[in-house]
Each structure stands twice: as structure tokens, then as C-alpha cells.
Amino acid sequence: MKNSLKTVSRLYFFRHGIAEKLVRIQDDGKRPLTHEGRKKVRKSVRGLDALGIRPDAVLSSPFVRAMQTAELLRRELGVKKDVVVCNGLRPGGQLKEVYDEARKLGRMDDILLVGHEPALSEMVSETLSGVKHLKIRLKKAGVCCVELDHIPPHSKGILLWSMTPKQLGNIR
């Protein structure tokens, strides 16, 4: 049996933390994380750290709240590479754009993707089933892990797990 080189084995779909209200900040893309949002992201990071999650790279939507979330994740999980801005992860982004950006990174075992709802859930659904209609909802600072054979996948992904920030915060 031939041993094929995997490009990616796991994608972590992480929803950004709680952001300032749109009424306070007029431009949706410039809304920063709130104090509570940072706190929740840190709680989730502690859980990921306890699980031994060590992504090779972090890709993020260019929106401020997602970039702040991605930077917290990168720093706290010890990712050496800078966060990569990926327009495919902005609201309304397309999974193909995410795959294209991930492919540019070369061989990676684990990639953490930081984005927004409902686009992230649709991307998870599409990765698992080929359609965007599975009912998957990520809470703010929540994450799910999908295993793939390749980027883009030659077959459908497998959902390994999905957790809320509360669940992640309870991991010791």
C-alpha cells in the first residue's frame, strides 16, 4: 500500500469572542472584543491547551474581533508563525478561499481557523457533507475539530468533536 502525504489532518473551526455592539462601532469589521469576550476566549484557550492542541498555523478573518481572537489563540497555544489573514473567513466567505489559503501554507497537520457565524457552521457542514445545510452552530469562543484526508479533501471530513467555551473551560 502506498503511503500518501497528507496536507492537513485536522481543521479547528473557532468562532471569535464577544464583540462590542454594532451601535457603538458603526463599521462591523472594526468591532473589537469586549473584556468579557477576551475572558471567554482565554477560557477556551485553556481547554485547548489542556487537550494538547498545538496548531501549526492560525488563519483568521480580517475583522478586528476575529484577528484579536486569533492572536490570543496564537500566542497562548505557542504558534510560532504569524496569524494569516484569510478573506474566505470573513462573513459570507467561501470554503474554497479557505482551502486555497491553507494550501499555500504547505504541509500542516493542524490549522486553526477563526471566523464568524453563520459562515463557519456552513463551512463545517460543507466539509462534512458537501452541503451547507447541516445544523451546526458554534457559540462565541466555541470550536469544533474536523479531520480531513487532504486540502481540499478528496473525501468528506469527519467531525471529531465540538465544544462550547463552558465545556472547554471545565477541562483541567
C-alpha positions as CSV (number, residue, x, y, z in Angstrom):
1,M,0.0,0.0,0.0
2,K,1.3,3.4,-1.0
3,N,1.8,6.0,1.7
4,S,0.3,9.3,0.6
5,L,1.4,12.6,2.0
6,K,-1.3,14.4,4.0
7,T,-1.6,18.1,3.6
8,V,-3.8,18.6,6.7
9,S,-5.2,16.2,9.2
10,R,-7.3,18.5,11.4
11,L,-9.0,21.8,11.0
12,Y,-10.2,23.6,14.1
13,F,-13.1,26.0,13.4
14,F,-13.1,28.6,16.1
15,R,-15.7,31.4,16.4
16,H,-14.5,34.7,17.6
17,G,-15.2,36.0,21.1
18,I,-17.9,38.5,22.1
19,A,-17.5,41.9,20.4
20,E,-18.7,45.4,21.0
21,K,-22.2,46.1,19.9
22,L,-22.7,47.4,16.3
23,V,-24.4,50.5,17.6
24,R,-21.3,51.6,19.4
25,I,-19.0,50.9,16.5
26,Q,-20.6,51.7,13.1
27,D,-18.2,49.6,11.0
28,D,-18.9,45.9,11.6
29,G,-15.3,44.9,10.6
30,K,-13.8,47.2,13.2
31,R,-15.7,45.9,16.3
32,P,-13.2,44.8,18.9
33,L,-13.6,42.1,21.5
34,T,-15.2,43.2,24.8
35,H,-13.5,42.4,28.2
36,E,-15.9,39.5,28.5
37,G,-15.1,38.3,25.0
38,R,-11.4,38.2,25.8
39,K,-12.1,36.4,29.1
40,K,-14.2,33.7,27.3
41,V,-11.6,33.2,24.6
42,R,-8.9,32.7,27.3
43,K,-11.1,30.1,29.0
44,S,-11.4,28.3,25.7
45,V,-7.7,28.5,25.1
46,R,-7.0,26.9,28.5
47,G,-9.2,24.0,27.4
48,L,-7.4,23.6,24.1
49,D,-4.1,23.8,25.8
50,A,-5.2,21.1,28.3
51,L,-6.2,18.9,25.4
52,G,-2.7,19.4,23.9
53,I,-4.0,21.2,20.8
54,R,-0.9,22.8,19.1
55,P,-1.9,24.1,15.7
56,D,0.8,24.6,13.0
57,A,-0.9,27.8,11.8
58,V,-3.8,30.2,12.5
59,L,-5.9,31.7,9.7
60,S,-8.3,34.5,10.6
61,S,-11.0,36.7,9.1
62,P,-9.6,40.2,8.7
63,F,-12.3,41.6,11.0
64,V,-10.8,43.1,14.2
65,R,-12.7,40.8,16.6
66,A,-11.5,37.7,14.7
67,M,-7.9,38.9,14.5
68,Q,-7.9,39.7,18.2
69,T,-9.2,36.2,18.9
70,A,-6.7,34.6,16.6
71,E,-3.8,36.5,18.1
72,L,-4.8,35.4,21.6
73,L,-5.0,31.8,20.4
74,R,-1.7,32.0,18.5
75,R,0.2,33.4,21.5
76,E,-1.4,31.2,24.2
77,L,-1.0,28.0,22.2
78,G,2.6,28.8,21.2
79,V,2.1,29.0,17.5
80,K,5.4,30.5,16.1
81,K,4.0,31.7,12.8
82,D,2.1,35.0,12.5
83,V,-1.7,34.9,12.0
84,V,-2.5,34.6,8.3
85,V,-5.4,36.9,7.1
86,C,-7.9,34.9,5.1
87,N,-10.7,36.7,3.4
88,G,-12.5,33.4,3.0
89,L,-13.2,33.5,6.8
90,R,-14.9,36.9,6.8
91,P,-18.8,36.9,6.9
92,G,-20.1,35.5,3.7
93,G,-16.7,33.9,2.9
94,Q,-16.3,30.8,0.8
95,L,-14.7,27.5,1.9
96,K,-12.8,27.3,-1.4
97,E,-11.0,30.5,-0.4
98,V,-10.0,29.0,2.9
99,Y,-8.8,25.8,1.2
100,D,-6.7,27.9,-1.2
101,E,-5.1,29.9,1.6
102,A,-4.4,26.7,3.6
103,R,-2.9,25.0,0.6
104,K,-0.4,27.9,0.3
105,L,0.9,27.1,3.8
106,G,2.3,23.7,2.6
107,R,2.2,20.6,4.7
108,M,0.4,21.2,8.0
109,D,-1.1,18.7,10.5
110,D,-3.4,21.2,12.3
111,I,-4.8,24.5,11.2
112,L,-6.9,26.7,13.4
113,L,-9.5,28.8,11.5
114,V,-11.0,31.9,13.2
115,G,-14.2,33.3,11.8
116,H,-17.9,34.2,12.1
117,E,-21.3,32.7,12.2
118,P,-23.1,31.5,10.2
119,A,-20.3,31.2,7.7
120,L,-18.2,28.9,10.0
121,S,-21.0,26.5,10.6
122,E,-21.8,26.4,6.9
123,M,-18.1,25.6,6.2
124,V,-18.1,22.8,8.8
125,S,-21.3,21.5,7.2
126,E,-19.8,21.6,3.7
127,T,-16.6,19.9,4.9
128,L,-18.6,17.1,6.5
129,S,-21.4,16.6,3.9
130,G,-20.7,18.6,0.8
131,V,-23.7,20.9,1.5
132,K,-24.3,23.9,3.8
133,H,-27.5,22.6,5.4
134,L,-26.4,20.6,8.5
135,K,-27.5,22.2,11.7
136,I,-24.2,23.2,13.4
137,R,-23.9,26.3,15.5
138,L,-20.7,27.4,17.2
139,K,-21.1,29.6,20.3
140,K,-18.8,32.6,20.6
141,A,-15.3,31.3,21.5
142,G,-16.6,27.8,20.7
143,V,-14.7,25.3,18.5
144,C,-15.1,22.1,16.5
145,C,-12.5,19.8,15.2
146,V,-12.8,18.2,11.7
147,E,-10.4,15.6,10.4
148,L,-9.6,15.6,6.7
149,D,-7.6,13.4,4.4
150,H,-6.3,16.4,2.3
151,I,-6.8,20.0,1.4
152,P,-9.1,20.3,-0.4
153,P,-10.5,17.0,0.8
154,H,-10.7,14.0,-1.5
155,S,-13.5,12.7,0.7
156,K,-15.8,14.2,3.3
157,G,-14.3,15.3,6.6
158,I,-15.1,13.6,9.9
159,L,-16.4,15.6,12.9
160,L,-14.1,14.6,15.8
161,W,-15.6,16.9,18.4
162,S,-17.3,20.2,19.1
163,M,-17.2,22.2,22.3
164,T,-18.6,25.4,23.9
165,P,-16.4,27.7,25.8
166,K,-18.0,26.4,29.1
167,Q,-17.0,22.9,28.2
168,L,-13.5,23.9,27.2
169,G,-13.2,25.9,30.5
170,N,-14.1,22.8,32.5
171,I,-11.2,20.8,31.1
172,R,-8.3,20.6,33.5
